[in-house]
Amino acid sequence: MKETVIQFGEGNFLRGFFDYFLHKMNQKGLYDGKAVVVQPISIGRAADLNAQNCKYNLYLRGIQNGEIVKEHTFVESISRCVDPYKNFEDYISLADNPDFRFIVSNTTEAGIEFVDTCKFQDKPALSFPGKLTQLLYRRYKNGLNGFVILACELIDNNGTELKKCVLKYAELWDLGADFVTWLENENHFINTLVDRIVTGYPNDETKEMHPDDKFLDTAEIFHLWVIEGNFEDEFPLKKAGFNVVWTDDAKPYKKIKVRILNGAHTSLVAGALLSEIETVGEAMNKELTSAFLNKAMKEEILSTIGENEDSIAFANNVFDRFKNPFIQHKWRSIALNSVSKYSVRVLPTLLEYKEKNGEYPKLLTMSLAYLLYFYKNDDPDDATDVVTTMKNDSIAEILANVSLWQNDLSDMTEIVTEYYNKIDTLGAKETMKWIVSQ
C-alpha cells in the first residue's frame, strides 16, 4: 500500500482519531494509502512505535442512544515513523515522493508557533512550522504538487495560523517570491475542528488483554471532524460513515461545540464541586445536577444560540458523552482556569440571552454565583492574580472587572449577590433545588 499521508504527531489523539479513520477507509476499499508519522519534538516515541511495526489496538467505548457501545480495532494504517532529530534525511526526503498528498498534524496548542531563532540550515528546525517549511521548500524545489494540510491543533483558525508561520519562515529565510507563490497556489492550509475524547493507555482490564502493546489506545465512541473545504473525492471520510462535515466556514460548528459541550462543563463545574461531586459521570447520575444541566441546556443555551438540527443533535450527544462510564472526567481538572473559561464558554450565551429576552437567564446566572462562591471559599487552580482578585474583592468589584470577563457586568451585581447569599445560607445542593424549581 502506498504512503500518501505525512502525519506530524504520534500521540494518543491522532492514533485514536485520524489513524482510525484512515484504517477504516482502507479496510472498506475506499482509499489506498498509509501514513508516515513524523516525531515533532526531540523527545518522542517514534522508535517504540516502529518496534511494534506501527500497529496497535484501539478500543472505542461509550453510550449511543442510551446503550453502552464498544468497538475494538487493530489499527494498521501507519507504515513507519520518522525521527527528524536522529535522521534528518529520512524526514526531508519525504518531500521527494509524489504519492504524498495529505499532511495532518496535532502538535498540541503550543505547536503552531513561530520561533525566530530557527534557521533553515537546522536539521531539523526546532518548531513544527519550521520543519514543515523545510519540507515544503524541498517539495517546491522538486517541482512537485503541494499538499492538503489538515491542522488538528486546538486553536482557532489552526490552518490559517500554521500558514502564517510558514510564510514568516519563508521571509525570514529568504526563500524567494516564487516559493511563496507556490505555497499560496499549490497548497491548501485547512482549518479544522476536532472533537473526540481520547483517553489513551487504559488503567483497567483492557491492558491485560494486550500486555505487549505499548500503544494500546482508548477513546469515546463519539467523534466530529469539521473541515473547511471539500476533498471528499480524494479522501472519502463521509462515504466511510464518519461524522465529518466539509464546509466553507467552521465557525458555526465551533460556536456549537464551545457553547454546548464546553459551556455545559463550565456552567456546572463549581456547583458540582461545592456539592461534593467528583466526576462528570457522577453528576449525570444524580437527579439534581442532571436536572440543572438539562434545564440550562434546553431553556437557556439552546434557546439562545439557536435550535437547529446540528445544535440539537450535538446537545443530545453531549448528554450521552457525559454519562460515559468509561471516562472518569474529574471536575477538579475541568475547574482549571475557570474564570477565563467562563468568559469564553458561558458568558457570551448569558449576555445574548439577556439581549434577546430582557432579563438574565436564571441557571447560567446561578452558575456565575457558584463560580464566585467556589473561588472565595475553596482552593481554585488559576493564575495567582485571578485567585487573589476573586478572593479579596467584593462581588460588585469582581463583576465590574473588565480584565476578568472582557465585559463590565456591574448590572448583574444585585442578582448575583442574591444567589450568592442563597448558597451561603442554604448550601450548594439546596440552592440548586431552589433554582431548578423556578
Residue, then its C-alpha position, 0 to 999 in steps of 0.5 A: m500500500k502506498e504512503t500518501v499521508i505525512q502525519f506530524g504527531e504520534g500521540n494518543f489523539l491522532r492514533g485514536f482519531f485520524d489513524y482510525f479513520l484512515h484504517k477504516m477507509n482502507q479496510k472498506g476499499l475506499y482509499d489506498g494509502k498509509a501514513v508516515v508519522v513524523q516525531p515533532i519534538s526531540i523527545g518522542r516515541a517514534a522508535d517504540l512505535n516502529a518496534q511494534n511495526c506501527k500497529y496497535n489496538l484501539y478500543l472505542r467505548g461509550i453510550q449511543n442512544g442510551e446503550i453502552v457501545k464498544e468497538h475494538t480495532f487493530v489499527e494498521s494504517i501507519s507504515r513507519c515513523v520518522d525521527p527528524y532529530k536522529n535522521f534528518e534525511d529520512y524526514i526531508s526526503l519525504a518531500d521527494n515522493p509524489d504519492f504524498r498528498f495529505i499532511v495532518s498534524n496535532t502538535t498540541e496548542a503550543g505547536i503552531e508557533f513561530v520561533d525566530t531563532c530557527k534557521f533553515q540550515d537546522k536539521p531539523a528546525l526546532s518548531f513544527p512550522g519550521k520543519l514543515t517549511q523545510l519540507l515544503y521548500r524541498r517539495y517546491k524545489n522538486g517541482l512537485n504538487g503541494f499538499v492538503i494540510l489538515a491542522c488538528e491543533l486546538i486553536d482557532n483558525n489552526g490552518t490559517e495560523l500554521k500558514k502564517c508561520v510558514l510564510k514568516y519562515a519563508e521571509l525570514w529565510d529568504l526563500g524567494a517570491d516564487f516559493v511563496t507563490w507556490l505555497e499560496n497556489e499549490n497548497h491548501f492550509i485547512n482549518t479544522l475542528v476536532d472533537r473526540i475524547v481520547t483517553g489513551y493507555p487504559n488503567d483497567e482490564t483492557k491492558e491485560m488483554h494486550p500486555d505487549d502493546k505499548f500503544l494500546d489506545t482508548a477513546e469515546i465512541f463519539h467523534l466530529w471532524v469539521i473541515e473547511g473545504n471539500f476533498e471528499d473525492e480524494f479522501p472519502l471520510k463521509k462515504a466511510g460513515f464518519n461524522v465529518v462535515w466539509t464546509d466553507d466556514a467552521k465557525p458555526y460548528k465551533k460556536i456549537k461545540v464551545r457553547i454546548l459541550n464546553g459551556a455545559h462543563t463550565s456552567l456546572v463545574a463549581g456547583a458540582l464541586l461545592s456539592e461534593i461531586e467528583t466526576v462528570g459521570e457522577a453528576m449525570n447520575k444524580e437527579l439534581t445536577s442532571a436536572f440543572l444541566n438539562k434545564a440550562m441546556k434546553e431553556e437557556i443555551l439552546s434557546t439562545i444560540g439557536e435550535n437547529e438540527d446540528s445544535i440539537a443533535f450535538a446537545n443530545n450527544v453531549f448528554d450521552r458523552f457525559k454519562n460515559p462510564f468509561i471516562q472518569h472526567k474529574w471536575r477538579s481538572i475541568a475547574l482549571n482556569s475557570v474564570s477565563k473559561y467562563s468568559v469564553r464558554v458561558l458568558p457570551t450565551l448569558l449576555e445574548y440571552k439577556e439581549k434577546n429576552g430582557e432579563y438574565p437567564k436564571l441557571l447560567t446566572m446561578s452558575l456565575a454565583y457558584l463560580l464566585y462562591f467556589y473561588k472565595n471559599d475553596d482552593p481554585d487552580d488559576a493564575t495567582d492574580v485571578v485567585t487573589t482578585m476573586k478572593n479579596d474583592s467584593i462581588a460588585e468589584i469582581l463583576a465590574n472587572v473588565s480584565l476578568w470577563q472582557n465585559d463590565l457586568s456591574d448590572m448583574t451585581e444585585i442578582v448575583t449577590e442574591y444567589y450568592n447569599k442563597i448558597d451561603t445560607l442554604g448550601a450548594k445542593e439546596t440552592m440548586k433545588w431552589i433554582v431548578s424549581q423556578 
